[in-house]
Amino acid sequence: MAATRPLCNYFRFKHVNFSFLNLSNQVHIRFIHKCCDPRLTSSFLFRKPRKYNNCLVAFLAHSTDGGNSKSFHTSRPLSKRDYYEILGISRNSAAKDIKKAYYQLAKKYHPDTNKNDPNAAKKFQEVSEAYEVLSDENKRKQYDQWGTTSEQMGMGGGGGPRGDMGGFNWQYRATIDPQELFRKIFGETPFGGGLGFDDFAESKFGFGSAEEVILKLTFSQAARGVNKDILVNVVEVCSKCHGSRSEPGTRPVRCTYCNGTGFETISTGPFMMRSTCRYCHGTKMMIKFPCTECEGKGSTVQRKKITIPVPAGVEDGQTIRMSVGQKELFVTFQVEKSDYFRRDEADVHTDAEVSLSQALLGGTIKIQGVYEDHFIQISPGTGSHTRIRLGGKGLKRPSGGSGDHYVHIKINVPKHLSEKQKSLVESYARLEEGTPGTIRGISDKVNGKASAIRVRRKHKNEDLNDEDKNKDSLAIKA
């Protein structure tokens, strides 16, 4: 009671009319000097706006003493559907439950999957709007307390009291493209078919293209550079009204809500506040007949083919920025892997096979390079996995210069030998020194050397065979 007496002294003997616009009757409260009924004052005396019976109530009391005139102002009933009801969740749902419910409903009403449903776009917008508020902790607290957020709140009373405006007028304007919100959470093109939201954006909300575009390139295109044509949504001046925002033949008129001042006066209790007019947004002019093509925006989203110059040597995941229309576009490259080249920044690695004779005796081989073919020299005695560096023959660097091309030699050992080839290899094996272990087919190798006894026996047998052949030839002649 003590806390309310100064308030009663200020208003003296008063009769207050307190109205809820969503109720059929009015609630009357009487304040009596120094004798306030706590049953009346405890529920309705407050300094800050509160939510009561689905209305937002601001404290401005109405005096009957003919002097200072103040009044209770209430908001219009919050006609928008409850965000929790839209997502089908309870008020104490966790963040993961909110996200799950949003994903299911967004999938259900996504324009790409409901091209024949004219209401799908509107429902998708409602679901996105609800998620945008409930997924933000601060916005959710404001919504739970007031039924709206600070961003959605716009107060009436501009230029004086108006009966058609009510006490407060809550307006919501989406701060994000619903498709962009869905893409950022669940990735690019969740239903396939590219950025299929374009038709919806053009006809309904006028959103431009996404700020980021994924451009796929082959390894050769990334290495050499290429010009790629893509289709994007570009915001450009409306072709019908040429940016005037009015229907052809009509002109903007002075804003009647702020009387052409660009500002409106907002009453908040005993205080007055000026803010930019929410109807003309400070332009002092109002579009009486908005252009039907751009819906009074002065610009439209148009499908346009643009050419993206891909510099030589771009890497996978690299992003470039370019201006498209009235906005900037970020292009991220996805470079496919090559079956032949292995990339390490600007350097490339490849494998090259040489024959056994080339590895032993040396020679020349031809390899495929990034930009041209190369001939490289194979030194005699080249071993497997020998690395040969070709300086400056790698990928071009966007900053200047080029990387190196590294060739890894692999010896191609034949799996099948003719009898003559096998005989020659065995002859070489008998002369070879330092062979670890044994060699198949040559059992007289001991510690890498042929047995002297085995060699002498072989030579003796060869001499005996020659003598026998000579005897046979003499007998035939006789």
HELIX and SHEET records of a PDB file:
HELIX    1   1 ARG A    5  PHE A   11  1                                   7    
HELIX    2   2 PRO A   38  PHE A   44  1                                   7    
HELIX    3   3 TYR A   83  LEU A   87  1                                   5    
HELIX    4   4 ALA A   95  TYR A  109  1                                  15    
HELIX    5   5 ALA A  120  LEU A  134  1                                  15    
HELIX    6   6 GLU A  137  TRP A  146  1                                  10    
HELIX    7   7 PRO A  178  PHE A  186  1                                   9    
HELIX    8   8 ASP A  198  PHE A  200  1                                   3    
HELIX    9   9 ALA A  201  PHE A  205  3                                   5    
HELIX   10  10 PHE A  219  ARG A  224  1                                   6    
HELIX   11  11 LEU A  356  LEU A  361  1                                   6    
HELIX   12  12 GLU A  419  LEU A  431  1                                  13    
HELIX   13  13 ALA A  452  LYS A  477  1                                  26    
SHEET    1   A 2 LYS A  14  PHE A  18  0                                        
SHEET    2   A 2 VAL A  27  PHE A  31 -1                                        
SHEET    1   B 3 ARG A  50  TYR A  52  0                                        
SHEET    2   B 3 CYS A  55  ALA A  58 -1                                        
SHEET    3   B 3 HIS A  73  THR A  74 -1                                        
SHEET    1   C 3 GLU A 212  LEU A 217  0                                        
SHEET    2   C 3 LYS A 327  VAL A 335  1                                        
SHEET    3   C 3 THR A 319  VAL A 324 -1                                        
SHEET    1   D 2 VAL A 226  VAL A 237  0                                        
SHEET    2   D 2 SER A 299  VAL A 310 -1                                        
SHEET    1   E 2 VAL A 253  ARG A 254  0                                        
SHEET    2   E 2 MET A 285  MET A 286 -1                                        
SHEET    1   F 2 PHE A 263  THR A 268  0                                        
SHEET    2   F 2 PHE A 271  THR A 276 -1                                        
SHEET    1   G 4 ARG A 342  ASP A 344  0                                        
SHEET    2   G 4 ASP A 347  SER A 355 -1                                        
SHEET    3   G 4 HIS A 405  ASN A 412  1                                        
SHEET    4   G 4 ARG A 387  LEU A 390 -1                                        
SHEET    1   H 2 GLY A 363  GLN A 368  0                                        
SHEET    2   H 2 ASP A 373  ILE A 378 -1                                        
SHEET    1   I 2 LYS A 445  VAL A 446  0                                        
SHEET    2   I 2 LYS A 449  ALA A 450 -1                                        
END                                                                             
